Amino acid sequence: MSLIKEALSLKEIHRIEELKGKVEKIENFLKKRDKETKRKIKPGEISEFKRESATKYKS
């Protein structure tokens, strides 16, 4: 039984790592885009985006 739980937790950890990678790619894209357009990133902007993404993938 504990092996099943461990396997599930490893699968969840892998999924979380995948999502973190996607968020990093999006953050890098936004930073690059903002540099090109000389737009300043507001302090809460990226964290707000992370929060929205987290709620989408939580379910």
N, C-alpha and C positions, 0 to 999 in steps of 0.2 A: 504493500500500500504506500509506503513512504517513497518507493522508487517512482511510482506514478505521480505523486505530488511533486517530487524533485524534477521529473521530466517536464511537467506542466509549468513549473516555475522557471525552468531553463528556457522553455518555449516563449514564455511571457517576457523574460529578460531579453531574448533575441529580438522579439517584436519591438520592445521599447528601444533597443539599440538601433533598429532599422528606422524607426520614427525620428529618433534623435538625428540620425544621418540626414534624413529628408529635411528636417527643420534647419540644420546647419547649411545645407545646400541652398535653401530658400533665403536664409539670412545673408549668405554670401552674395546671392543674386541681387538682393535688395540693396546691399551695401555697394556693390559694383554699379548698379543702376543709379543709385543716388550720387555716387562720385561723378558719373558721366553727366548727370543733369545738374550737378552742383547743389543738390537739394540737401538740406540738413535733416538728419534723423532726429526726431523728437525722442526724449529719454524713454518714455513708456511705449513707444510705437512697436518695437520688436517684442517686448514682453506681452503686449496685448495680442499680437499675432500668435505668439506661442500659446497663450491662454485659449484663443479661439480654436487653434489646431488641436490642442489637448482635449477639448470638449467634443470635438468631432470624432476623434479616434477612440474616445473612452468607451463608447457603447459597443 
